[in-house]
Amino acid sequence: MIEMTLGFLFDRRYRHVLLIKKRHPEWQAGLYNGVGGKFENVDQGQPFKCMCREAEEELGIYTIGWRPYCVMEIMVMRPTDSDRFAETKRIHVFAVSNDFWFDQFEQRTDEKPQIFKLDNTLHSSAELIDYSKCIPNLCWLLQMAQDTSIDPAKPLLIQYA
């Protein structure tokens, strides 16, 4: 199983979100997604540690306010020389909402971060999010992130193939 994290940074009122224009993996190239990545040894198998490390590596910010709200388990079929086999990816999804990071983040990788507004009625210089330029599940992941009634000790499990 491949363990990963994915995180979304919102302002405290959930009116803006910071997304990354992805260059890799290939299927995400040119699309927007949250910050995150695969577990590394330093994370000691802990999703929270991985999320904190990824945000610091990719954006130069460290926040401990990450709230887990969803775990996605995705079954991926991989072809081999002899047959096909299934590989499971488990993605721990987090959200954080505060105004601190708005002027604190910086681009630290080859993938560009950008702030988007989530509501067209906002008077903001940020561009309105265009979901056609995002990974396919981003719309419902962002909506779910705003549901603060989800118990962080029991994030929602979503399984799909």
C-alpha positions in Angstrom: 0.0 0.0 0.0 1.2 3.5 -0.8 0.4 6.0 1.9 0.1 9.7 1.0 -1.2 13.0 2.3 -3.2 15.8 0.6 -3.9 19.1 2.3 -5.9 22.2 1.6 -5.1 25.6 3.1 -8.1 27.9 3.5 -8.5 31.4 5.0 -10.4 31.3 8.3 -13.8 31.8 6.7 -13.2 29.2 3.9 -13.6 31.8 1.2 -10.1 31.3 -0.3 -8.0 28.2 -0.9 -4.3 27.8 -1.8 -3.8 25.2 -4.6 -0.7 24.0 -6.5 -0.5 23.8 -10.3 0.9 20.3 -10.6 3.6 19.2 -13.0 3.7 15.6 -11.7 2.5 12.9 -11.6 1.8 12.9 -15.3 -2.0 12.5 -15.0 -2.1 15.7 -12.8 0.2 17.8 -15.0 -1.3 21.2 -15.6 -4.1 20.8 -13.1 -4.6 22.3 -9.7 -4.5 20.2 -6.5 -3.7 20.6 -2.8 -0.3 20.3 -1.2 1.0 16.8 -0.3 2.9 13.7 -1.2 4.1 10.3 -0.2 5.1 9.2 3.2 8.9 9.2 3.9 10.8 7.4 6.6 11.1 10.6 8.6 7.3 10.6 8.9 7.3 7.4 10.9 4.1 6.3 9.3 2.2 9.2 10.8 -0.1 11.1 8.3 0.1 14.3 10.4 3.9 14.4 10.3 3.8 13.8 6.6 1.3 16.6 6.0 3.4 19.1 8.1 6.6 18.1 6.2 5.0 18.4 2.8 3.6 21.9 3.5 7.0 23.0 4.7 8.8 21.5 1.7 6.4 22.8 -0.9 5.3 26.1 0.5 7.8 27.1 3.3 5.1 27.1 5.9 4.8 25.1 9.1 1.4 24.8 10.7 0.2 22.4 13.3 -3.5 23.2 12.7 -4.1 20.4 10.1 -7.5 18.7 10.6 -7.9 15.3 9.0 -11.4 14.9 7.5 -11.2 12.2 4.8 -9.2 9.1 3.9 -9.4 8.0 0.3 -8.5 4.4 -0.6 -8.0 3.9 -4.3 -7.5 0.6 -6.0 -5.2 1.0 -9.0 -4.6 -1.8 -11.6 -1.0 -2.0 -12.8 0.0 -4.1 -15.8 3.0 -6.4 -15.5 4.6 -8.7 -17.9 2.7 -11.7 -16.6 -0.6 -10.3 -15.4 -2.3 -7.3 -13.8 -2.1 -6.6 -10.1 -3.9 -4.2 -7.8 -2.1 -1.6 -5.8 -3.9 0.4 -3.1 -3.2 4.1 -2.5 -4.4 5.5 0.8 -4.6 9.3 0.8 -5.1 11.1 4.1 -6.8 14.4 3.4 -6.4 17.4 5.7 -7.6 21.0 5.9 -6.3 24.0 7.8 -8.1 27.3 8.1 -6.4 30.5 9.3 -5.2 33.8 7.8 -1.6 33.4 8.9 -0.3 31.6 5.8 -1.7 34.1 3.2 1.4 36.2 3.2 3.8 33.5 4.4 3.9 30.9 1.6 6.4 30.8 -1.1 7.1 28.6 -4.1 9.8 26.1 -3.2 9.4 23.5 -5.9 8.8 23.5 -9.7 5.0 23.6 -9.0 3.4 27.0 -8.7 1.1 27.8 -5.7 -1.9 30.1 -6.3 -4.7 31.5 -4.1 -8.2 31.1 -5.5 -11.5 32.5 -4.2 -14.3 30.0 -3.8 -17.2 32.5 -4.2 -17.8 34.8 -7.2 -19.4 37.4 -4.9 -16.2 38.1 -3.0 -14.4 41.3 -3.7 -10.9 39.9 -3.9 -8.0 40.2 -6.3 -7.8 36.4 -6.3 -9.0 34.5 -9.4 -12.2 32.5 -9.0 -11.6 28.8 -8.9 -12.3 27.0 -12.3 -12.9 23.3 -11.5 -12.3 22.3 -15.1 -8.6 23.1 -14.4 -8.5 21.0 -11.3 -8.2 17.3 -10.6 -11.6 15.7 -10.9 -12.4 15.2 -7.2 -11.3 18.6 -6.1 -14.8 20.1 -6.0 -16.2 17.7 -3.5 -13.0 17.5 -1.5 -13.1 21.3 -1.0 -16.7 21.2 0.0 -16.2 18.4 2.4 -13.2 20.2 4.0 -15.6 23.0 5.0 -17.7 20.7 7.1 -16.2 21.2 10.5 -18.6 18.7 12.1 -16.5 15.8 10.7 -14.7 14.3 13.7 -10.9 14.5 13.1 -10.6 11.3 15.1 -12.8 9.5 12.6 -12.2 11.0 9.2 -14.6 9.8 6.5 -13.4 6.7 4.5 -14.0 6.8 0.8 -13.1 3.7 -1.2 -13.1 3.5 -5.0 -11.4 1.8 -7.9 
